[in-house]
Amino acid sequence: MSASPEPQSSEEPELPRESPAEAAVIRQFVEHWGMMARSWGINPTMGELFALLYITGTDWTADGLRHRLKVSRGNVSMNLRELIAWGVVHKVHRQGERREYFRAETDIWTLFRRILLERKRRELDPTLVVLDRAVEQISEDPELAPRYLERIAALRRFFALVHALAARVDALGPAELEDLVMLLEHHDSTDSDPSPRDPLS
């Protein structure tokens, strides 16, 4: 027995009109973010929702997102809440309208920092806890310490450095971020310079 279809909303969602070329670009972008989400252990719909909001640069209703991605209302609602909690999607209220709209964060550095911190919380922090416990256990065992302590401690120091770097990036102010961007852009332009260099200069 087939599942009964979801009730249709009283208003047909307004979907942007796209040329075939535009639709192809959007589809590739959205599908890639869905695949990335899977590799991060995140619901793929979450990645696709953010990607669609970001690449189109327009405000969407939950109903419009549901129709565009062909997913359930509950799936859209759950993943929008998660994206809002991450700080990469915002609710938008339009004067005179009861419907809620959703918009992607477009500041690249804000996106980078929010995603970096969320991945740090999900992946780096638990790894550091495990490494701390391993170092403590191995240090107390005279048989294990000579064989394992140096390698585990070195790995722990590396992860601690990445942890500190993530915290430092999050603490950077706008001016410091601009300085970092200029430094990286200068480094890229230097690396891509094809002109030969005089080793004696």
Buried (B, 14 or more C-beta within 10 A) or exposed (E): EEEEEEEEBEEEBEEEEEEEEEEEEBEEBBBEBBEBBEEBEBBBBBBBBBBBBBBBEEBBBBBBBBBBBEBEBEBBEBBBEBBEEBBBBBEBEEEEEEBBBBBBBEEEBEBEBBBBBBBBEEEBEEBBEEBBEBBEEBBEEEEBBEEBBEEBBEBBEEBBEEBEEBEEBEEBEEEEBEEEEEEEEEEEEEEEEEEEEEEEE
